[in-house]
């Protein structure tokens, strides 16, 4: 459980760094998206949708990063809520890229076993 907790803490830090990266480069991302919208009938609606998506991605990454770090700390200390928070972190991990999918799938398989040791 300790190694799994360490991996979740590191993954939580990566999610927070990713949120900061999206926030810092949101102007560049918006400019690049706007360059693609030159030939669509209503570019302003799509631009507003893109801005909303950026805000959603930033909020999701921050929430997922915090939950993953808390779950990692609980998994390392074998607290009673470690299994529940580990499962929540696993579902958040499934929402982001290959590393999150691999860690989330492994955690789901590990924590849903009948003989999983959490406390």
Residue pairs with C-beta under 8 A, 6 or more apart in sequence:
1 75
1 76
1 78
1 82
1 117
1 118
2 75
2 76
4 72
4 75
4 86
4 107
4 110
5 71
5 72
5 73
5 74
5 75
5 76
5 77
5 82
6 72
6 76
7 72
7 103
8 68
8 69
8 71
8 72
8 75
8 86
8 89
8 103
8 107
9 68
9 69
9 72
9 73
9 76
10 72
11 68
11 72
11 93
11 99
11 100
11 103
12 64
12 65
12 66
12 67
12 68
12 69
12 70
12 71
12 72
12 89
13 65
13 69
14 65
14 99
15 61
15 62
15 64
15 65
15 68
15 92
15 96
15 100
16 61
16 62
16 65
16 66
16 69
18 61
18 65
18 96
19 57
19 58
19 61
19 62
19 65
22 29
22 54
22 57
22 58
22 61
23 58
26 54
26 58
29 54
30 47
30 50
30 51
30 54
33 47
33 50
34 43
34 47
37 43
37 46
37 47
40 46
60 95
61 96
63 92
64 89
64 92
64 93
64 95
64 96
67 85
67 88
67 89
67 92
68 89
68 92
68 93
70 85
71 82
71 85
71 86
71 88
71 89
72 89
74 81
74 82
74 85
74 86
75 82
75 85
75 86
75 118
78 117
78 118
78 119
79 119
80 118
80 119
82 118
82 119
83 111
83 116
83 118
83 119
86 107
86 111
86 118
87 107
87 108
87 111
87 112
89 104
89 107
90 103
90 104
90 105
90 107
90 108
90 111
91 104
91 108
92 100
92 104
93 100
93 101
93 103
93 104
93 107
94 100
94 101
94 104
94 105
110 116
111 118
